């Protein structure tokens, strides 16, 4: 069978299954099996057992459930609520202070969660009722939380970076450190935008000193336990004391210690955290296995090589290819979740990325920002659905419209990373170990 016909069958079958509502993991796996059979016959299917085993038996991927468990315990035990109130005390005196508190809380909580949706849900559950009661403009509230939540997959630890590093065989520790400065930069850009917006439209937030209850100054102490856990997890990786996998276990243990310290650690909370972690991990691992079956099929059949050669033969320059890549991920982000995007596209595009000489650590940060964009672009932006679900009956359009300015700001951060790649690459060069 010709490669052109095989590629057409692959694209059509994958599109039909995804549009029909088939689970992404099974759609990718079924298409992979189909391509293997059509290209190599029954002999090609003998590779399936090793593909499944090698991906399910990955030491690196142990970090995924550990980081998820850390975030779940902090979320369900109520530690995150104490932390948010502490941030409100620190930033509440600024004009529109609670909006800044949303971004700052998301930035820090993302560093002990690794999940964009968990970050948005955790901060949003606490922030939305309080902010709407005080008279903040709803779209501004929803947009700041949805966009702030995206920091959960850029500021380490990041589940997306773990999966990307395992796929491209790059150091996850270096990827984590590469995401720190861009993540803080993005949080800073968001807060500058909020400050400018309130300068132009002061009625979007209540006046300082308006009724709404002034939190006790002692609440600020609740910021330090979560910050301490962040320092332990990232500091151990940066100093070369622990691998990301070891640091993830340390973080999960630290989250339990915090919950015990707040006297909110119960058997029910621990059980619910474990079950939520298992469900999410199963989903991630199934997608990885299905995508790796498809990746193996693309390699064995020669489709991956043929597509790479076709792209290189188009005569695109390095940055023309990069712009095309950004557009591709922007479109895919509207319909496909981040994990699926990585495993659907990288097996084909990675050889081309390497051929153009892009640094894979830098490219991992860019890819993570592009996946963040997909979290707040309709119709399948997971953060939009998360904020809408806890908004108290707001229209979905309000959440989507409030998030749109942050899409532009994320593209601005990508542009800054293109002009100054050292923003991402400097910190990894200073690591020990």
Secondary structure, 3 states (H helix, E strand, C coil): CCHHHHHHHHHHHHHHHHHCCCCHHHHHHHHHHHHHHHHHHHHHHHHHHHHHHHHHCCCCCHHHHHHHHHHHHHHHCCHHHHHHHHHHHHHCCCCCHHHHHHHHHHHHHHCCCCCHHHHHHHHHHHHHHHHHHHCCCHHHHHHHHHHHHHHHHCCCCCHHHHHHHHHHCCCHHHHHHHHHHHHHHHHHHHHHHHHHHHHHCHHHCCCCCCCCCCCCHHHHHHHHHHHHHHHHHHHHHHCCCCCHHHHHHHHHHHHHHHHHHCCCCCHHHHHHHHHHHHHHHHHHHHHHHHHHHHHHHHHHHCHHHHHHHHHHHCCCCHHHHHHHHHHHHHHHHCCCCHHHHHHHHHHHHHHHHHHCCCCHHHHHHHHHHHHHHHHCCCCCCHHHHHHHHCCCCCCHHHHHHHHHHHHHHHHHHHHHHHHCCHHHHHHHHCCCC
